Structure formats: structure tokens, C-alpha cells
Amino acid sequence: MNSTLPKNYSYNNLDFWVDESIWGHRLYDEQTPWLCFMEFLGVLNSEYQNGSAFVEDTFNSLSYRPYSRIYLRNLLFNNPYIDVIYRDYENHKDEKKAWNEWILEAERKFAGIDSIPDFSYLKSNFDSNFEDFYESIKFLQSNTIEGENNKRWSSQFIFPYGKECLYEDLRIDGDKVQNDRRFFGRTGEVLYLMLSRSRRGENLLPFLETNILNSSSVFNRLAKKLQPDAGLENPVKELKGTYLPYEKLEDFENLADDWLNIFGCEIPAYDKLPHLVNMTGLHMILYFLNRSKAVLNQDEKAKFILEIMAPKKTVIRELASDSFVNNNNLSRQAIELHIYSLKDSIEWKKIFNCGDPIFEAKKILQEKFMWPSNDEDLTMYNSPDDLLNELVNKALFRHKQHVNNFHRVWGKEIGLSSSRNSQRIRYAPTDNFFKSLVITNVPKRMEFQDFLAKLYGKYGFIIGDKQAIDITASGQADLIAFSENALRLEQRLSSMGLVRRLSDAYAYVENPFAKEGY
């Protein structure tokens, strides 16, 4: 781990370098797993066009140019008047009138275009058929990522049928277009670096190349028909500044391996993407918690007690809630120890022998944490330790605003955690989440107990009695409670068609999408 502020990096909008030195720049709670995946695809596409997909010649030197696709996003998300015009068109079937009325409205209301929009390409691409034009827009609108939401129109995204559907998050005000980090908060860039450093890039690329980057699907062609030639699009400036502190981690390899497992299943390509998103969300949570534990010098990786929902409250629910709280506290504890560990360093101890210890402390803190600024009034601090305490308070305050929420928000988004039927959040996975786990981890068929053991070994999931030995030995619950917990999972998976009991009386988890002979 290299926690020092990278040389020649400019982070003018950062007050200090603490979260970033542990987890990278950055994990962001307002960027959902799906939007992380979309941002990742934008990075990958740009790097692919440059011939450097998943290749990082120099660590943390990523720079890329995503698409803006101003016309497409206006057509799909800043175009409410088309419904009114189409209703009139249905009554009269007057192609010329419908096109003229729509173009007049669009010229007045489309944003982010610094000249009068040219829509001649649309009439040409749709053979002046207004109904086909309208239905194409409605179809792509129905494939909006995250469905109906209250995000601004320039932060709406469509399903990634191909590169024609990929574009950057923007803030658009009139003809002014600005890159915005509200919903593309760099987590997708961090994901790209993780996969690049997994040493699996050559294996990952073929699926993404065939089904997204070079997709010839009818849906991708449809999105292309709604767009002018690239020369009419506003250019997006080069984006850079992503930082990932670790050159190599087992977490990166495990993430990539799970992607490859999903790629290998016999599911239509686009149906694999929701499972990719779920598993990406899980691995990002694991990375977040495991890096916290590493800073805390806890060798054991993160563990999760999972409650399999029961008709009545069980002791497992309380344990799953406690497990969530314990994990949720890890990052704050890591922040404190990361800063306070400076006290044990030789360079920190030396400053007390200097003529101006506070000034010397300031120099060390600026080098390691980019704080305090040169404008900071040091007269309010009586000792170097006062400076250190102030940094801890500031770092925790900022951490609680976004990064600390990452585990909670992403856990809910992927279906790992829930507050259903309870006032407390706990780990209580959904059916869709378990389906993703089966697709990712079961080659064809696996004995149920082996499946539980695999989930424990890979992800730290405690479900059955064999995984809960330490918990039951401490007296927090008995083996029966966890055995019943596992039985409920077996029954749930059976109702989903993912578990079958054979004549030998053993239950087997089955992946219906596994390749034959795999």
C-alpha cells in the first residue's frame, strides 16, 4: 500500500488525503452499483479505442475521454413534448406536420448544444416515419438504468446495449456542458483499475468486446440511429485523477474470477449484466471492509452473519444486525488508527526535539495527508498532538458524509442487507442476490453443504452451523439456530428451482445456466 499523496497529482477540491490513502479516489455512496458499472464501461470503451484496454503502463496514470452524446440524451430525457405531438399525429397521420412541430420545439428546448440543432439526420435515418422515430425513443426510455427516478435529465442512463449507449454524467445548463461527479463519482474508474490489476484483462476483454464495445445488436443500432455523426457532438475533456493505492490484491483477482464465471454461463449476454453488477457490488464492499481491517491490523477477512428470513424473529436476526454494525464501524476505526499511528513513527517523535514542534508537525502532516493548508492558523494549537486530533475530527466528519455510507448503501442496492420487518439493518439477502451467488459459484451441481462452505471461504458468509462454530462456542447462539437458518436457505433455493434433493437424500445446488460438462 502506498498511502502518500501521489506526486504531480492535483486534487484542488480535496481538503485532505485520508479516505483516499486507504481506499483510493474514490468510493462514493451516491454512485450506485449500476452507475459504477456504467462509468466503468465508459472508461473501458475509451481505453479500448486507444488500444490499451486493461493495460496500465504506469500506475494511477489513467486518463480517458468519454462520450457526451448530447443529442441522444436530449431525445430520451429532455423531450416531453414529443408525447403531445405524437397523440395529434395518431389522429391525422400527417408526417410533415408532426416532424415540423417536433423540430420547432426541440430547437427551442434542447440543451447543451452551442448552435441551432440540426435534426435532418433523424428524418433520413427513420425515412421520415414519425411513428418509428417515436417508438424508438419510447423503447430506449423504457430501458433506463434504475427505472423511474428523480435524477436530473442529464444524469439518466440507458442499458448498455453497446458503445452507442455509453456516455458521461454531465451537468447541462443552457448551452453550458460540464463534467459532473455527482453520480459518476469515480467508483467506476476505481473498478476499472482493480480489473486492470487483476491480471485477468486478456480473459475479461473478449466478452465485453463482443457484446458491448463492438456490439452489433439491433438495440445498439437503434441508439445509433438517434445520433448524428460524431462531429456534431460536444467534445468531453480528458478525465484523469483516479487513484488506487494497491498494485496487487487478492480482492482484485477474486472480483475478476467471479466475472469470468458469469461470462461462462449459458445466459443471454445482456441477462448476465445484472449478476455482474450484484457481484461487483459485493466485491467492492469486501474491498472496503478488508482494507479497513488491514489498517486495523486485523488479519482475518470480513465476515457476515446472514439471516435467512423466518416467519418469526430468531436469534440469527440479532446476530446479523450486530454483524452489520460491527462491519459498519470498521472504516471509522480505520480512519482514526491510520492518522494516530503517525505518533509511533520516528519522524513524529523527532519533532519534539525541534525548536518549533508544531511547525515541524505541520510539514509532516502536509506531506502525508495534504493538511493543514498554508493558510491555517497554527496559533490555536498548543501541541503537535492537538494538530493530529483536529485532523482526526475533520477526517471523521468528512468520512461520515459519503465514504462511511458506502457499505450500507451498496449492501441494500445489491440485496445483501435489509431493514425489512426490523428497525435495524442486518444482512438478509434477497432471492436475486442468492441467484447471482449460485450462477457465479456453482459450476453445474454442488452439494448444499459444500455450497455453504464455499460462500464462507470466498465471501465470509456465515449461514449454517459449520460456519458458525466460533459463534456457537461463545454462547451467542446454539448450533440448532444456524442449522435451521441453513434449512430455510435450502427451502428458498428449492422454491427458486436452484436446489434439488436426489435419491441419496442429499440436497444439491444446481446452476441451470452452467455449460454442459463444466
C-alpha positions in Angstrom: 0.0 0.0 0.0 1.2 3.5 -0.9 -0.8 5.9 1.2 1.2 9.0 0.5 -0.3 11.7 -1.8 0.9 10.9 -5.4 3.4 13.2 -6.8 2.2 15.7 -9.5 -1.4 15.0 -8.7 -3.8 17.9 -8.4 -6.7 17.5 -6.1 -7.7 21.1 -5.5 -11.2 20.1 -4.3 -9.9 17.9 -1.5 -9.3 19.2 2.0 -7.0 16.4 2.9 -5.8 13.0 1.8 -7.1 10.4 4.3 -10.0 8.3 2.9 -8.2 8.3 -0.4 -5.0 6.9 1.1 -6.8 3.8 2.4 -9.5 3.1 -0.2 -8.5 5.2 -3.2 -10.0 8.1 -5.0 -12.8 7.3 -4.6 -15.6 5.1 -3.3 -18.8 7.2 -3.4 -22.1 6.2 -1.8 -24.3 8.3 -4.2 -23.0 6.3 -7.1 -25.0 3.1 -7.2 -23.5 -0.3 -8.3 -25.3 0.1 -11.7 -23.9 3.6 -12.2 -20.5 2.3 -11.2 -20.7 -0.3 -13.9 -21.8 2.3 -16.5 -18.9 4.6 -15.6 -16.6 1.6 -15.8 -17.8 0.8 -19.3 -17.2 4.4 -20.4 -13.6 4.1 -19.2 -13.1 0.7 -20.8 -14.5 1.9 -24.1 -12.2 4.9 -24.2 -9.2 2.8 -23.4 -10.2 0.1 -25.9 -10.4 2.7 -28.7 -6.8 3.7 -27.8 -5.7 0.0 -27.9 -4.9 -0.1 -24.1 -7.9 -1.8 -22.6 -7.0 -3.2 -19.1 -3.4 -2.1 -19.7 -1.9 0.2 -17.1 1.7 1.1 -18.2 2.2 3.5 -15.2 0.2 3.1 -12.0 -2.5 5.7 -11.4 -1.9 7.4 -14.7 -5.4 6.7 -16.1 -6.8 9.4 -18.4 -9.7 8.9 -20.8 -12.3 10.7 -22.9 -15.9 9.5 -22.6 -18.7 10.3 -25.0 -21.1 13.1 -24.3 -24.0 12.0 -26.7 -25.8 15.3 -26.2 -28.4 14.6 -28.9 -29.3 11.1 -27.6 -29.8 12.2 -24.0 -31.9 15.2 -25.1 -34.0 13.0 -27.3 -34.6 10.4 -24.5 -34.7 12.6 -21.3 -35.4 16.2 -22.3 -38.2 15.6 -24.8 -41.6 15.5 -23.0 -43.4 17.4 -25.8 -43.0 14.5 -28.2 -45.9 12.7 -26.5 -48.3 15.6 -27.1 -47.2 15.8 -30.8 -47.5 12.0 -31.2 -51.1 12.0 -29.9 -52.0 14.5 -32.5 -50.1 12.6 -35.1 -52.1 9.4 -34.3 -55.3 11.3 -35.2 -54.2 12.8 -38.5 -51.1 10.8 -39.7 -49.6 13.9 -41.1 -45.9 13.1 -41.2 -44.8 16.6 -42.3 -46.8 18.4 -39.6 -45.5 16.1 -36.9 -41.9 16.5 -37.8 -42.1 20.2 -38.2 -43.9 20.7 -34.9 -41.4 18.5 -33.1 -38.3 20.1 -34.7 -39.6 23.5 -33.7 -40.0 22.5 -30.1 -36.7 20.7 -30.0 -34.8 23.6 -31.5 -36.1 25.8 -28.7 -35.7 23.4 -25.8 -32.7 21.1 -26.4 -29.8 22.0 -24.1 -26.1 21.5 -24.2 -25.8 22.4 -27.9 -24.0 25.6 -28.7 -25.6 26.2 -32.1 -29.0 25.6 -33.6 -29.5 21.8 -33.6 -29.5 20.0 -36.9 -32.2 17.3 -37.0 -32.0 16.4 -40.7 -30.2 13.2 -39.9 -33.3 11.9 -37.9 -35.7 12.2 -40.8 -33.1 10.5 -43.0 -32.4 7.7 -40.5 -36.1 7.0 -40.0 -37.2 7.6 -43.6 -39.4 10.5 -42.3 -41.6 8.0 -40.4 -42.5 9.8 -37.3 -44.1 6.8 -35.6 -40.9 4.7 -35.9 -38.9 7.6 -34.5 -41.3 8.0 -31.6 -41.4 4.2 -30.8 -37.6 4.1 -30.9 -37.4 6.8 -28.3 -40.0 5.1 -26.1 -38.3 1.8 -26.2 -34.9 3.2 -25.1 -36.7 5.3 -22.4 -38.2 2.0 -21.1 -34.6 0.7 -20.6 -33.5 3.4 -18.3 -31.0 2.3 -15.7 -32.7 2.2 -12.3 -36.1 2.8 -13.8 -38.1 5.8 -12.8 -36.0 8.1 -10.5 -35.8 11.8 -9.6 -32.3 12.4 -11.1 -31.9 15.4 -13.5 -32.4 14.5 -17.1 -28.6 14.8 -17.9 -27.9 12.1 -15.3 -30.2 9.5 -16.8 -28.6 6.4 -18.4 -29.9 3.6 -20.6 -29.0 -0.1 -20.6 -25.6 -0.7 -22.2 -26.6 -2.5 -25.4 -23.4 -1.2 -27.0 -21.0 1.7 -27.1 -23.7 3.9 -28.6 -25.4 3.7 -25.3 -22.3 4.8 -23.2 -21.8 8.4 -22.1 -20.6 10.5 -19.3 -22.6 12.1 -16.4 -22.9 15.8 -17.2 -24.4 18.9 -15.7 -26.1 20.8 -18.6 -27.3 24.4 -18.1 -28.4 26.0 -21.4 -25.5 25.6 -23.8 -23.0 25.0 -21.0 -21.8 21.4 -20.5 -19.8 20.4 -17.5 -18.5 17.0 -16.3 -20.1 16.2 -13.0 -19.1 13.8 -10.3 -22.5 13.6 -8.6 -23.4 10.1 -10.0 -20.2 9.1 -11.7 -18.1 9.7 -8.7 -15.0 7.8 -9.8 -16.0 4.4 -8.3 -16.3 3.0 -11.9 -12.8 4.3 -12.5 -11.6 2.5 -9.4 -13.3 -0.6 -10.6 -11.5 -0.4 -14.0 -8.2 -0.1 -12.2 -9.0 -3.1 -10.0 -9.7 -5.3 -13.0 -6.7 -4.0 -14.8 -4.5 -5.0 -11.9 -6.2 -8.4 -11.5 -4.0 -9.8 -14.3 -7.2 -11.2 -15.9 -7.7 -8.4 -18.5 -7.0 -10.6 -21.6 -9.6 -13.0 -20.4 -12.2 -10.4 -19.5 -12.0 -8.4 -22.7 -13.5 -10.9 -25.3 -16.9 -10.9 -23.7 -17.1 -7.2 -23.2 -15.6 -6.6 -26.7 -18.2 -8.8 -28.4 -21.3 -7.9 -26.5 -20.7 -4.2 -25.7 -17.7 -2.5 -27.2 -18.2 -3.9 -30.7 -21.9 -4.8 -30.3 -23.9 -5.2 -33.5 -27.2 -5.7 -31.6 -30.4 -4.2 -33.0 -30.7 -2.1 -29.8 -27.3 -0.6 -30.2 -28.0 0.2 -33.8 -31.3 1.8 -32.7 -29.4 4.1 -30.3 -27.0 5.0 -33.1 -29.9 6.0 -35.4 -30.9 8.6 -32.9 -27.5 10.3 -33.0 -25.7 12.5 -35.6 -22.2 12.0 -36.8 -19.6 12.3 -34.1 -18.5 15.6 -35.5 -21.7 17.2 -34.2 -21.2 16.1 -30.7 -19.7 18.4 -28.0 -16.3 17.1 -27.0 -15.8 16.0 -23.5 -12.5 16.9 -21.9 -10.0 14.4 -20.8 -10.7 12.9 -17.4 -8.0 11.9 -15.0 -7.0 11.8 -11.3 -8.2 8.3 -10.3 -6.1 6.7 -7.6 -5.9 3.2 -6.3 -3.3 2.6 -3.6 -2.7 -1.1 -4.2 -0.8 -2.5 -7.1 -1.9 -6.0 -6.4 -4.6 -7.6 -4.1 -6.3 -10.9 -3.9 -9.5 -8.9 -3.9 -8.9 -7.8 -7.4 -8.3 -11.3 -8.7 -11.4 -12.7 -6.9 -13.5 -10.0 -8.5 -12.2 -10.8 -12.0 -12.6 -14.5 -11.4 -16.3 -14.1 -10.5 -16.8 -12.0 -13.7 -15.3 -14.8 -15.7 -17.5 -17.4 -14.0 -20.6 -15.4 -15.0 -19.3 -14.9 -18.6 -19.0 -18.7 -18.8 -22.7 -19.3 -18.1 -25.2 -20.0 -20.8 -27.3 -17.0 -20.3 -28.0 -14.3 -22.9 -25.3 -11.8 -22.7 -27.4 -8.9 -21.6 -29.0 -11.0 -18.9 -25.6 -11.6 -17.4 -25.1 -7.9 -16.6 -27.4 -7.7 -13.5 -25.4 -10.5 -12.0 -22.2 -8.8 -12.8 -23.5 -5.7 -11.0 -24.5 -7.7 -8.0 -21.2 -9.4 -7.7 -19.3 -6.2 -8.4 -21.2 -4.6 -5.5 -20.3 -7.4 -3.2 -16.6 -7.3 -4.1 -16.4 -3.6 -3.7 -17.9 -4.0 -0.2 -15.4 -6.7 0.6 -12.6 -4.5 -0.6 -13.9 -1.6 1.5 -14.1 -3.7 4.7 -11.0 -5.7 4.1 -8.9 -2.6 3.6 -10.3 -1.2 6.8 -9.4 -4.4 8.7 -5.9 -4.3 7.2 -5.3 -0.8 8.5 -6.6 -2.0 11.9 -4.0 -4.9 11.7 -6.8 -7.5 11.7 -5.6 -10.4 9.6 -8.9 -12.1 9.4 -11.0 -11.0 6.5 -14.5 -9.6 6.8 -17.3 -11.9 7.9 -21.1 -11.5 7.5 -23.8 -13.4 9.5 -26.6 -13.8 7.1 -30.2 -14.1 8.3 -32.4 -16.3 6.1 -35.8 -14.8 6.8 -38.0 -16.8 9.1 -41.8 -16.3 9.8 -40.8 -15.2 13.3 -37.9 -13.3 14.8 -34.9 -15.5 15.6 -31.6 -15.0 17.4 -30.0 -15.0 14.0 -31.6 -11.7 13.2 -30.0 -10.0 16.2 -26.6 -11.6 15.3 -27.0 -10.4 11.7 -27.8 -6.9 12.9 -24.8 -6.9 15.2 -22.6 -8.2 12.4 -23.7 -5.4 10.2 -23.0 -2.8 12.9 -19.6 -4.2 13.6 -18.6 -4.1 9.9 -20.1 -0.6 9.5 -17.8 0.7 12.3 -14.6 -0.6 10.7 -14.0 2.3 8.4 -14.3 4.9 11.1 -11.9 2.9 13.3 -9.5 2.6 10.4 -9.5 6.4 9.9 -8.6 7.1 13.5 -5.8 4.5 13.6 -4.4 5.5 10.3 -3.9 9.0 11.5 -2.9 8.3 15.1 -0.4 5.6 14.0 1.8 8.5 12.9 2.6 9.1 16.6 4.6 5.8 16.6 6.8 6.9 13.7 10.4 8.0 14.3 9.9 11.2 12.3 7.0 12.3 14.5 8.9 11.6 17.7 11.8 13.7 16.5 9.7 16.9 16.1 9.6 17.2 19.9 13.3 17.9 20.0 13.0 20.8 17.5 12.7 24.4 18.2 9.1 24.6 16.7 7.4 21.3 17.0 4.1 22.5 15.7 5.7 23.8 12.5 7.6 20.5 12.0 4.3 18.6 12.7 2.6 20.7 10.0 5.2 19.8 7.4 4.8 16.0 8.1 1.0 16.2 8.0 1.1 18.2 4.8 3.3 15.6 3.2 1.2 12.6 4.3 -2.3 14.0 4.5 -2.3 17.2 2.5 -3.3 19.1 5.6 -3.2 21.7 7.1 -3.1 24.4 4.4 -0.6 27.1 4.5 -3.4 29.5 5.5 -4.2 27.5 8.6 -3.8 29.5 11.8 -1.4 27.4 13.9 -1.6 29.6 17.0 -4.8 27.8 18.0 -2.9 24.6 18.6 -0.8 24.0 21.7 1.0 20.9 20.6 1.5 18.6 17.6 -1.0 16.2 19.2 -3.6 19.0 19.0 -3.0 19.1 15.3 -3.3 15.4 15.0 -6.6 15.4 17.0 -8.0 18.2 14.8 -7.2 16.2 11.6 -8.9 13.1 13.1 -12.1 15.2 13.8 -12.1 16.7 10.3 -11.4 13.4 8.6 -14.2 11.6 10.5 -16.6 14.4 9.8 -15.9 14.2 6.0 -15.8 10.4 6.1 -19.3 10.2 7.6 -20.8 12.3 4.7 -20.1 9.7 2.0 -17.5 7.0 2.3 -18.8 5.7 5.6 -22.2 5.2 3.9 -20.7 3.0 1.2 -21.2 -0.3 3.0 -24.8 0.5 4.0 -26.0 1.9 0.7 -24.3 -0.6 -1.6 -25.4 -3.5 0.6 -29.0 -2.5 0.2 -28.6 -1.9 -3.5 -27.4 -5.3 -4.3 -29.8 -7.1 -2.0 -27.2 -8.1 0.7 -28.7 -6.1 3.6 -32.2 -5.0 4.6 -34.2 -3.4 7.3 -37.4 -5.3 6.4 -39.5 -6.2 9.4 -37.0 -4.6 11.7 -35.8 -1.2 12.9 -32.2 -2.3 12.4 -30.3 -3.1 9.2 -28.9 -6.6 9.0 -27.6 -9.0 6.4 -30.7 -10.6 5.0 -30.1 -11.3 1.3 -32.8 -11.3 -1.4 -33.6 -14.1 -3.8 -31.9 -12.2 -6.7 -28.7 -11.9 -4.7 -28.7 -15.6 -4.0 -29.4 -16.4 -7.6 -26.3 -14.3 -8.5 -24.3 -16.3 -6.0 -25.4 -19.6 -7.5 -24.7 -18.5 -11.0 -21.3 -17.3 -10.0 -20.2 -20.2 -7.8 -21.8 -23.4 -8.9 -20.2 -25.0 -11.9 -23.1 -27.4 -12.6 -24.1 -29.1 -9.4 -22.8 -28.8 -5.8 -23.7 -30.5 -2.6 -25.6 -27.9 -0.4 -23.1 -28.1 2.5 -20.2 -27.6 0.1 -22.0 -24.5 -1.3 -22.3 -23.0 2.2 -18.6 -23.8 2.8 -17.7 -22.1 -0.5 -19.7 -18.9 0.3 -17.9 -18.8 3.7 -14.5 -19.3 2.2 -14.9 -16.8 -0.6 -17.0 -14.1 1.0 -17.1 -14.7 4.7 -20.8 -15.6 4.7 -21.9 -17.4 7.9 -25.2 -19.2 7.3 -25.1 -22.8 8.7 -23.8 -24.4 11.8 -20.5 -25.5 10.4 -19.6 -21.9 9.5 -20.8 -20.6 12.9 -18.6 -22.8 15.2 -16.9 -19.8 16.8 -20.2 -18.0 17.4 -21.9 -21.0 19.0 -18.8 -21.8 21.0 -19.0 -18.3 22.5 -22.6 -18.9 23.6 -24.2 -16.3 21.4 -26.4 -18.9 19.7 -26.7 -22.7 19.5 -26.0 -24.9 16.5 -29.7 -25.6 16.0 -30.4 -22.0 15.3 -27.8 -22.0 12.5 -28.9 -25.4 11.2 -32.5 -24.1 10.9 -31.1 -20.9 9.2 -29.4 -23.2 6.6 -32.5 -25.2 6.1 -34.5 -22.1 5.3 -32.0 -21.2 2.6 -32.3 -24.7 1.2 -36.0 -24.3 1.0 -35.8 -20.9 -0.6 -33.4 -22.1 -3.2 -35.6 -25.1 -3.9 -38.6 -22.8 -4.5 -36.4 -20.9 -7.0 -35.5 -24.2 -8.8 -31.9 -24.0 -7.7 -31.8 -26.9 -5.2 -32.9 -30.5 -5.7 -32.8 -33.5 -3.4 -31.7 -36.7 -5.1 -32.3 -40.3 -4.1 -29.2 -40.3 -1.8 -31.1 -37.8 0.4 -28.5 -35.1 -0.1 -29.5 -31.7 -1.3 -27.7 -30.3 -4.3 -27.5 -26.7 -5.5 -27.9 -26.6 -9.3 -26.9 -23.9 -11.7 -29.3 -24.2 -14.6 -27.2 -21.9 -16.7 -23.9 -23.8 -16.4 -22.3 -25.0 -19.6 -22.6 -28.7 -20.2 -19.6 -30.6 -18.9 -18.4 -27.7 -16.9 
